Amino acid sequence: MHDLFTGIKDCFAHQALLFCNKNLNLDSFGPLFTNSQQRYHHCLSKKKIKHYPTSVLLHADEYTSFLYILSNEAWRLGIIEVAEVAYLLNRRINNFECFYTRELPDVFHLEHPVGCVLGQAAYGENLVIYQGVTVGGDLKLRYPRIGAGIALFANATIIGNSSVEDNCALGAGVQIYGEKIPANSSISLRNGIQLTLPMQWSVTHRFFSYD
């Protein structure tokens, strides 16, 4: 695990100063960095990914994941200054919006997640997010519930009091507004028409491993 994180504390300190004008040393915040490492490593250990990182810093998607975990862990520990900086770095460097109070599952995977906005929602385990995904509330402050084993492909959107049950895939450009999607559904957008078909594969088995 040590090699994965080589240089990451120095890099975070430099980026915090450059992008946020904050002088932060992660060694000054007790168990924060260790807790974040452990959470990240648990998440990574369950993934099936083609390009397994040898360094978090040299893998853009995984650095995005780590910055989210760091921001959320800092918030849990009441270290708001670090939470804000880690969140802002993800916004400014990776174009990834997920506020530090949002509770992504313990096991999730981000696949080139540029342009994502992951807002308030109940997120289930084994979540897969591709680029341009939007999740969040509507103007009446109603929020989605997302089950376990969900894959959201490019530019998929889930808004309002939507419910997506376990083992579903939302294809590129699919928009769900206040709808109830049953388990084992595959939704695709073809020529402007959304089609819902029975799911023929398992998101959890395709993207994750619990052996």
Secondary structure, DSSP 8 states (H G I E B T S, - for coil): -TGGGTTHHHHHHHHHHHHH-----GGGSTTHHHHHHHHHHHHHHTB--SS--S-GGG-HHHHHHHHHHHHHHHHHTT-HHHHHHHHHHHHHHH-EE--TT----SSEEESS-TTEEE-S-EE-SSEEE-TT-EEE--TT----EE-SSEEE-TT-EEESS-EE-SSEEE-TT-EEES-EE-SSEEEEEETTEEEEEE--S-HHHHHB---
